[in-house]
């Protein structure tokens, strides 16, 4: 099974939030799971971003 790796900018686009928001969520530990590629590059698995988004939807109290 092939996994799609997203950059921070690509993950932010999927979530429709600014890159700064995604970085803040990562700093707070509240955003989708991320990992380091090399010393500095942060990446996301598309599956993790979609799972996090689904969990947010299911836990949401807004209708």
mmCIF file as gemmi writes it, N, C-alpha and C atoms, coordinates in Angstrom:
data_model
loop_
_atom_site.group_PDB
_atom_site.id
_atom_site.type_symbol
_atom_site.label_atom_id
_atom_site.label_alt_id
_atom_site.label_comp_id
_atom_site.label_asym_id
_atom_site.label_entity_id
_atom_site.label_seq_id
_atom_site.pdbx_PDB_ins_code
_atom_site.Cartn_x
_atom_site.Cartn_y
_atom_site.Cartn_z
_atom_site.occupancy
_atom_site.B_iso_or_equiv
_atom_site.pdbx_formal_charge
_atom_site.auth_seq_id
_atom_site.auth_asym_id
_atom_site.pdbx_PDB_model_num
ATOM 1 N N . UNK Axp A 1 ? 0.847 -1.174 0 1 0 ? 1 A 1
ATOM 2 C CA . UNK Axp A 1 ? 0 0 0 1 0 ? 1 A 1
ATOM 3 C C . UNK Axp A 1 ? 0.895 1.24 0 1 0 ? 1 A 1
ATOM 4 N N . UNK Axp A 2 ? 0.65 2.124 -0.923 1 0 ? 2 A 1
ATOM 5 C CA . UNK Axp A 2 ? 1.434 3.359 -1.025 1 0 ? 2 A 1
ATOM 6 C C . UNK Axp A 2 ? 0.874 4.417 -0.081 1 0 ? 2 A 1
ATOM 7 N N . UNK Axp A 3 ? 1.773 5.086 0.593 1 0 ? 3 A 1
ATOM 8 C CA . UNK Axp A 3 ? 1.378 6.165 1.499 1 0 ? 3 A 1
ATOM 9 C C . UNK Axp A 3 ? 1.742 7.494 0.854 1 0 ? 3 A 1
ATOM 10 N N . UNK Axp A 4 ? 0.888 8.468 1.037 1 0 ? 4 A 1
ATOM 11 C CA . UNK Axp A 4 ? 1.149 9.791 0.509 1 0 ? 4 A 1
ATOM 12 C C . UNK Axp A 4 ? 1.705 10.66 1.622 1 0 ? 4 A 1
ATOM 13 N N . UNK Axp A 5 ? 2.884 11.207 1.386 1 0 ? 5 A 1
ATOM 14 C CA . UNK Axp A 5 ? 3.519 12.099 2.349 1 0 ? 5 A 1
ATOM 15 C C . UNK Axp A 5 ? 3.204 13.529 1.937 1 0 ? 5 A 1
ATOM 16 N N . UNK Axp A 6 ? 2.752 14.333 2.898 1 0 ? 6 A 1
ATOM 17 C CA . UNK Axp A 6 ? 2.415 15.732 2.662 1 0 ? 6 A 1
ATOM 18 C C . UNK Axp A 6 ? 3.408 16.646 3.356 1 0 ? 6 A 1
ATOM 19 N N . UNK Axp A 7 ? 3.73 17.745 2.714 1 0 ? 7 A 1
ATOM 20 C CA . UNK Axp A 7 ? 4.501 18.793 3.368 1 0 ? 7 A 1
ATOM 21 C C . UNK Axp A 7 ? 3.571 19.54 4.31 1 0 ? 7 A 1
ATOM 22 N N . UNK Axp A 8 ? 4.136 20.417 5.115 1 0 ? 8 A 1
ATOM 23 C CA . UNK Axp A 8 ? 3.303 21.232 6.002 1 0 ? 8 A 1
ATOM 24 C C . UNK Axp A 8 ? 2.327 22.076 5.184 1 0 ? 8 A 1
ATOM 25 N N . UNK Axp A 9 ? 2.797 22.659 4.096 1 0 ? 9 A 1
ATOM 26 C CA . UNK Axp A 9 ? 1.923 23.486 3.246 1 0 ? 9 A 1
ATOM 27 C C . UNK Axp A 9 ? 0.807 22.649 2.635 1 0 ? 9 A 1
ATOM 28 N N . UNK Axp A 10 ? 1.112 21.441 2.203 1 0 ? 10 A 1
ATOM 29 C CA . UNK Axp A 10 ? 0.09 20.579 1.601 1 0 ? 10 A 1
ATOM 30 C C . UNK Axp A 10 ? -0.934 20.132 2.645 1 0 ? 10 A 1
ATOM 31 N N . UNK Axp A 11 ? -0.466 19.794 3.841 1 0 ? 11 A 1
ATOM 32 C CA . UNK Axp A 11 ? -1.39 19.396 4.909 1 0 ? 11 A 1
ATOM 33 C C . UNK Axp A 11 ? -2.295 20.565 5.284 1 0 ? 11 A 1
ATOM 34 N N . UNK Axp A 12 ? -1.729 21.766 5.355 1 0 ? 12 A 1
ATOM 35 C CA . UNK Axp A 12 ? -2.528 22.952 5.666 1 0 ? 12 A 1
ATOM 36 C C . UNK Axp A 12 ? -3.583 23.18 4.584 1 0 ? 12 A 1
ATOM 37 N N . UNK Axp A 13 ? -3.233 22.927 3.34 1 0 ? 13 A 1
ATOM 38 C CA . UNK Axp A 13 ? -4.186 23.086 2.245 1 0 ? 13 A 1
ATOM 39 C C . UNK Axp A 13 ? -5.326 22.076 2.364 1 0 ? 13 A 1
ATOM 40 N N . UNK Axp A 14 ? -4.998 20.837 2.688 1 0 ? 14 A 1
ATOM 41 C CA . UNK Axp A 14 ? -6.029 19.808 2.875 1 0 ? 14 A 1
ATOM 42 C C . UNK Axp A 14 ? -6.99 20.229 3.987 1 0 ? 14 A 1
ATOM 43 N N . UNK Axp A 15 ? -6.439 20.772 5.067 1 0 ? 15 A 1
ATOM 44 C CA . UNK Axp A 15 ? -7.244 21.171 6.224 1 0 ? 15 A 1
ATOM 45 C C . UNK Axp A 15 ? -7.879 22.549 6.058 1 0 ? 15 A 1
ATOM 46 N N . UNK Axp A 16 ? -7.44 23.266 5.028 1 0 ? 16 A 1
ATOM 47 C CA . UNK Axp A 16 ? -7.942 24.62 4.751 1 0 ? 16 A 1
ATOM 48 C C . UNK Axp A 16 ? -7.692 25.575 5.912 1 0 ? 16 A 1
ATOM 49 N N . UNK Axp A 17 ? -6.463 25.497 6.427 1 0 ? 17 A 1
ATOM 50 C CA . UNK Axp A 17 ? -6.021 26.406 7.485 1 0 ? 17 A 1
ATOM 51 C C . UNK Axp A 17 ? -4.683 27.003 7.067 1 0 ? 17 A 1
ATOM 52 N N . UNK Axp A 18 ? -4.32 28.156 7.611 1 0 ? 18 A 1
ATOM 53 C CA . UNK Axp A 18 ? -2.999 28.711 7.328 1 0 ? 18 A 1
ATOM 54 C C . UNK Axp A 18 ? -1.887 27.803 7.858 1 0 ? 18 A 1
ATOM 55 N N . UNK Axp A 19 ? -0.737 27.837 7.22 1 0 ? 19 A 1
ATOM 56 C CA . UNK Axp A 19 ? 0.414 27.054 7.659 1 0 ? 19 A 1
ATOM 57 C C . UNK Axp A 19 ? 0.744 27.382 9.111 1 0 ? 19 A 1
ATOM 58 N N . UNK Axp A 20 ? 0.65 28.643 9.494 1 0 ? 20 A 1
ATOM 59 C CA . UNK Axp A 20 ? 0.932 29.047 10.871 1 0 ? 20 A 1
ATOM 60 C C . UNK Axp A 20 ? 0.028 28.361 11.876 1 0 ? 20 A 1
ATOM 61 N N . UNK Axp A 21 ? -1.225 28.155 11.518 1 0 ? 21 A 1
ATOM 62 C CA . UNK Axp A 21 ? -2.156 27.456 12.408 1 0 ? 21 A 1
ATOM 63 C C . UNK Axp A 21 ? -1.729 26.012 12.591 1 0 ? 21 A 1
ATOM 64 N N . UNK Axp A 22 ? -1.352 25.361 11.5 1 0 ? 22 A 1
ATOM 65 C CA . UNK Axp A 22 ? -0.905 23.976 11.582 1 0 ? 22 A 1
ATOM 66 C C . UNK Axp A 22 ? 0.36 23.867 12.425 1 0 ? 22 A 1
ATOM 67 N N . UNK Axp A 23 ? 1.279 24.816 12.26 1 0 ? 23 A 1
ATOM 68 C CA . UNK Axp A 23 ? 2.495 24.818 13.102 1 0 ? 23 A 1
ATOM 69 C C . UNK Axp A 23 ? 2.147 25.015 14.583 1 0 ? 23 A 1
ATOM 70 N N . UNK Axp A 24 ? 1.201 25.899 14.861 1 0 ? 24 A 1
ATOM 71 C CA . UNK Axp A 24 ? 0.767 26.143 16.24 1 0 ? 24 A 1
ATOM 72 C C . UNK Axp A 24 ? 0.152 24.873 16.832 1 0 ? 24 A 1
ATOM 73 N N . UNK Axp A 25 ? -0.708 24.223 16.06 1 0 ? 25 A 1
ATOM 74 C CA . UNK Axp A 25 ? -1.311 22.974 16.533 1 0 ? 25 A 1
ATOM 75 C C . UNK Axp A 25 ? -0.241 21.94 16.837 1 0 ? 25 A 1
ATOM 76 N N . UNK Axp A 26 ? 0.788 21.848 15.972 1 0 ? 26 A 1
ATOM 77 C CA . UNK Axp A 26 ? 1.872 20.891 16.193 1 0 ? 26 A 1
ATOM 78 C C . UNK Axp A 26 ? 2.599 21.226 17.49 1 0 ? 26 A 1
ATOM 79 N N . UNK Axp A 27 ? 2.873 22.517 17.695 1 0 ? 27 A 1
ATOM 80 C CA . UNK Axp A 27 ? 3.543 22.968 18.917 1 0 ? 27 A 1
ATOM 81 C C . UNK Axp A 27 ? 2.704 22.629 20.155 1 0 ? 27 A 1
ATOM 82 N N . UNK Axp A 28 ? 1.401 22.785 20.051 1 0 ? 28 A 1
ATOM 83 C CA . UNK Axp A 28 ? 0.493 22.507 21.164 1 0 ? 28 A 1
ATOM 84 C C . UNK Axp A 28 ? 0.212 21.011 21.337 1 0 ? 28 A 1
ATOM 85 N N . UNK Axp A 29 ? 0.525 20.211 20.315 1 0 ? 29 A 1
ATOM 86 C CA . UNK Axp A 29 ? 0.243 18.783 20.361 1 0 ? 29 A 1
ATOM 87 C C . UNK Axp A 29 ? -1.209 18.448 20.099 1 0 ? 29 A 1
ATOM 88 N N . UNK Axp A 30 ? -1.922 19.355 19.407 1 0 ? 30 A 1
ATOM 89 C CA . UNK Axp A 30 ? -3.35 19.148 19.175 1 0 ? 30 A 1
ATOM 90 C C . UNK Axp A 30 ? -3.696 18.857 17.717 1 0 ? 30 A 1
ATOM 91 N N . UNK Axp A 31 ? -2.745 18.967 16.832 1 0 ? 31 A 1
ATOM 92 C CA . UNK Axp A 31 ? -3.013 18.768 15.41 1 0 ? 31 A 1
ATOM 93 C C . UNK Axp A 31 ? -2.803 17.332 14.98 1 0 ? 31 A 1
ATOM 94 N N . UNK Axp A 32 ? -2.868 17.111 13.673 1 0 ? 32 A 1
ATOM 95 C CA . UNK Axp A 32 ? -2.634 15.76 13.162 1 0 ? 32 A 1
ATOM 96 C C . UNK Axp A 32 ? -1.2 15.311 13.422 1 0 ? 32 A 1
ATOM 97 N N . UNK Axp A 33 ? -1.013 14.014 13.489 1 0 ? 33 A 1
ATOM 98 C CA . UNK Axp A 33 ? 0.303 13.424 13.732 1 0 ? 33 A 1
ATOM 99 C C . UNK Axp A 33 ? 1.271 13.852 12.632 1 0 ? 33 A 1
ATOM 100 N N . UNK Axp A 34 ? 2.463 14.268 13.04 1 0 ? 34 A 1
ATOM 101 C CA . UNK Axp A 34 ? 3.501 14.669 12.094 1 0 ? 34 A 1
ATOM 102 C C . UNK Axp A 34 ? 4.783 13.924 12.44 1 0 ? 34 A 1
ATOM 103 N N . UNK Axp A 35 ? 5.766 14.011 11.557 1 0 ? 35 A 1
ATOM 104 C CA . UNK Axp A 35 ? 7.051 13.378 11.812 1 0 ? 35 A 1
ATOM 105 C C . UNK Axp A 35 ? 8.138 14.149 11.089 1 0 ? 35 A 1
ATOM 106 N N . UNK Axp A 36 ? 9.373 13.937 11.503 1 0 ? 36 A 1
ATOM 107 C CA . UNK Axp A 36 ? 10.519 14.627 10.898 1 0 ? 36 A 1
ATOM 108 C C . UNK Axp A 36 ? 11.086 13.784 9.766 1 0 ? 36 A 1
ATOM 109 N N . UNK Axp A 37 ? 11.396 14.454 8.677 1 0 ? 37 A 1
ATOM 110 C CA . UNK Axp A 37 ? 12.159 13.86 7.586 1 0 ? 37 A 1
ATOM 111 C C . UNK Axp A 37 ? 13.497 14.566 7.607 1 0 ? 37 A 1
ATOM 112 N N . UNK Axp A 38 ? 14.516 13.865 8.023 1 0 ? 38 A 1
ATOM 113 C CA . UNK Axp A 38 ? 15.806 14.515 8.17 1 0 ? 38 A 1
ATOM 114 C C . UNK Axp A 38 ? 15.83 15.366 9.424 1 0 ? 38 A 1
ATOM 115 N N . UNK Axp A 39 ? 16.715 16.352 9.441 1 0 ? 39 A 1
ATOM 116 C CA . UNK Axp A 39 ? 16.917 17.162 10.635 1 0 ? 39 A 1
ATOM 117 C C . UNK Axp A 39 ? 15.832 18.216 10.841 1 0 ? 39 A 1
ATOM 118 N N . UNK Axp A 40 ? 15.279 18.763 9.757 1 0 ? 40 A 1
ATOM 119 C CA . UNK Axp A 40 ? 14.387 19.909 9.904 1 0 ? 40 A 1
ATOM 120 C C . UNK Axp A 40 ? 13.026 19.769 9.248 1 0 ? 40 A 1
ATOM 121 N N . UNK Axp A 41 ? 12.908 18.946 8.246 1 0 ? 41 A 1
ATOM 122 C CA . UNK Axp A 41 ? 11.67 18.888 7.472 1 0 ? 41 A 1
ATOM 123 C C . UNK Axp A 41 ? 10.575 18.137 8.219 1 0 ? 41 A 1
ATOM 124 N N . UNK Axp A 42 ? 9.418 18.773 8.358 1 0 ? 42 A 1
ATOM 125 C CA . UNK Axp A 42 ? 8.259 18.156 8.993 1 0 ? 42 A 1
ATOM 126 C C . UNK Axp A 42 ? 7.33 17.66 7.899 1 0 ? 42 A 1
ATOM 127 N N . UNK Axp A 43 ? 6.784 16.465 8.088 1 0 ? 43 A 1
ATOM 128 C CA . UNK Axp A 43 ? 5.888 15.887 7.099 1 0 ? 43 A 1
ATOM 129 C C . UNK Axp A 43 ? 4.692 15.254 7.794 1 0 ? 43 A 1
ATOM 130 N N . UNK Axp A 44 ? 3.679 14.977 6.995 1 0 ? 44 A 1
ATOM 131 C CA . UNK Axp A 44 ? 2.439 14.369 7.471 1 0 ? 44 A 1
ATOM 132 C C . UNK Axp A 44 ? 2.062 13.242 6.52 1 0 ? 44 A 1
ATOM 133 N N . UNK Axp A 45 ? 1.495 12.192 7.052 1 0 ? 45 A 1
ATOM 134 C CA . UNK Axp A 45 ? 0.916 11.153 6.211 1 0 ? 45 A 1
ATOM 135 C C . UNK Axp A 45 ? -0.522 11.588 5.917 1 0 ? 45 A 1
ATOM 136 N N . UNK Axp A 46 ? -0.915 11.501 4.66 1 0 ? 46 A 1
ATOM 137 C CA . UNK Axp A 46 ? -2.277 11.911 4.291 1 0 ? 46 A 1
ATOM 138 C C . UNK Axp A 46 ? -3.306 11.172 5.144 1 0 ? 46 A 1
ATOM 139 N N . UNK Axp A 47 ? -3.078 9.895 5.4 1 0 ? 47 A 1
ATOM 140 C CA . UNK Axp A 47 ? -4.02 9.106 6.187 1 0 ? 47 A 1
ATOM 141 C C . UNK Axp A 47 ? -4.183 9.676 7.595 1 0 ? 47 A 1
ATOM 142 N N . UNK Axp A 48 ? -3.075 10.152 8.184 1 0 ? 48 A 1
ATOM 143 C CA . UNK Axp A 48 ? -3.136 10.731 9.53 1 0 ? 48 A 1
ATOM 144 C C . UNK Axp A 48 ? -3.905 12.05 9.53 1 0 ? 48 A 1
ATOM 145 N N . UNK Axp A 49 ? -3.694 12.857 8.501 1 0 ? 49 A 1
ATOM 146 C CA . UNK Axp A 49 ? -4.414 14.141 8.387 1 0 ? 49 A 1
ATOM 147 C C . UNK Axp A 49 ? -5.903 13.876 8.247 1 0 ? 49 A 1
ATOM 148 N N . UNK Axp A 50 ? -6.274 12.93 7.38 1 0 ? 50 A 1
ATOM 149 C CA . UNK Axp A 50 ? -7.686 12.621 7.162 1 0 ? 50 A 1
ATOM 150 C C . UNK Axp A 50 ? -8.325 12.005 8.405 1 0 ? 50 A 1
ATOM 151 N N . UNK Axp A 51 ? -7.581 11.151 9.116 1 0 ? 51 A 1
ATOM 152 C CA . UNK Axp A 51 ? -8.1 10.549 10.351 1 0 ? 51 A 1
ATOM 153 C C . UNK Axp A 51 ? -8.317 11.617 11.423 1 0 ? 51 A 1
ATOM 154 N N . UNK Axp A 52 ? -7.373 12.554 11.533 1 0 ? 52 A 1
ATOM 155 C CA . UNK Axp A 52 ? -7.506 13.633 12.518 1 0 ? 52 A 1
ATOM 156 C C . UNK Axp A 52 ? -8.72 14.497 12.182 1 0 ? 52 A 1
ATOM 157 N N . UNK Axp A 53 ? -8.888 14.808 10.91 1 0 ? 53 A 1
ATOM 158 C CA . UNK Axp A 53 ? -10.023 15.618 10.476 1 0 ? 53 A 1
ATOM 159 C C . UNK Axp A 53 ? -11.341 14.902 10.772 1 0 ? 53 A 1
ATOM 160 N N . UNK Axp A 54 ? -11.402 13.611 10.506 1 0 ? 54 A 1
ATOM 161 C CA . UNK Axp A 54 ? -12.603 12.821 10.785 1 0 ? 54 A 1
ATOM 162 C C . UNK Axp A 54 ? -12.898 12.821 12.285 1 0 ? 54 A 1
ATOM 163 N N . UNK Axp A 55 ? -11.857 12.678 13.109 1 0 ? 55 A 1
ATOM 164 C CA . UNK Axp A 55 ? -12.045 12.683 14.561 1 0 ? 55 A 1
ATOM 165 C C . UNK Axp A 55 ? -12.573 14.031 15.04 1 0 ? 55 A 1
ATOM 166 N N . UNK Axp A 56 ? -12.087 15.112 14.437 1 0 ? 56 A 1
ATOM 167 C CA . UNK Axp A 56 ? -12.577 16.445 14.8 1 0 ? 56 A 1
ATOM 168 C C . UNK Axp A 56 ? -14.054 16.577 14.461 1 0 ? 56 A 1
ATOM 169 N N . UNK Axp A 57 ? -14.427 16.047 13.312 1 0 ? 57 A 1
ATOM 170 C CA . UNK Axp A 57 ? -15.824 16.1 12.884 1 0 ? 57 A 1
ATOM 171 C C . UNK Axp A 57 ? -16.718 15.296 13.829 1 0 ? 57 A 1
ATOM 172 N N . UNK Axp A 58 ? -16.264 14.095 14.165 1 0 ? 58 A 1
ATOM 173 C CA . UNK Axp A 58 ? -17.063 13.227 15.032 1 0 ? 58 A 1
ATOM 174 C C . UNK Axp A 58 ? -17.17 13.761 16.453 1 0 ? 58 A 1
ATOM 175 N N . UNK Axp A 59 ? -16.156 14.473 16.923 1 0 ? 59 A 1
ATOM 176 C CA . UNK Axp A 59 ? -16.172 15.022 18.27 1 0 ? 59 A 1
ATOM 177 C C . UNK Axp A 59 ? -16.825 16.392 18.331 1 0 ? 59 A 1
ATOM 178 N N . UNK Axp A 60 ? -17.124 16.969 17.175 1 0 ? 60 A 1
ATOM 179 C CA . UNK Axp A 60 ? -17.642 18.332 17.108 1 0 ? 60 A 1
ATOM 180 C C . UNK Axp A 60 ? -18.982 18.497 17.784 1 0 ? 60 A 1
ATOM 181 N N . UNK Axp A 61 ? -19.166 19.673 18.362 1 0 ? 61 A 1
ATOM 182 C CA . UNK Axp A 61 ? -20.446 19.969 19.006 1 0 ? 61 A 1
ATOM 183 C C . UNK Axp A 61 ? -21.194 21.073 18.261 1 0 ? 61 A 1
ATOM 184 N N . UNK Axp A 62 ? -20.722 21.441 17.085 1 0 ? 62 A 1
ATOM 185 C CA . UNK Axp A 62 ? -21.408 22.433 16.268 1 0 ? 62 A 1
ATOM 186 C C . UNK Axp A 62 ? -22.23 21.725 15.205 1 0 ? 62 A 1
ATOM 187 N N . UNK Axp A 63 ? -23.37 22.25 14.936 1 0 ? 63 A 1
ATOM 188 C CA . UNK Axp A 63 ? -24.208 21.658 13.88 1 0 ? 63 A 1
ATOM 189 C C . UNK Axp A 63 ? -24.71 22.711 12.952 1 0 ? 63 A 1
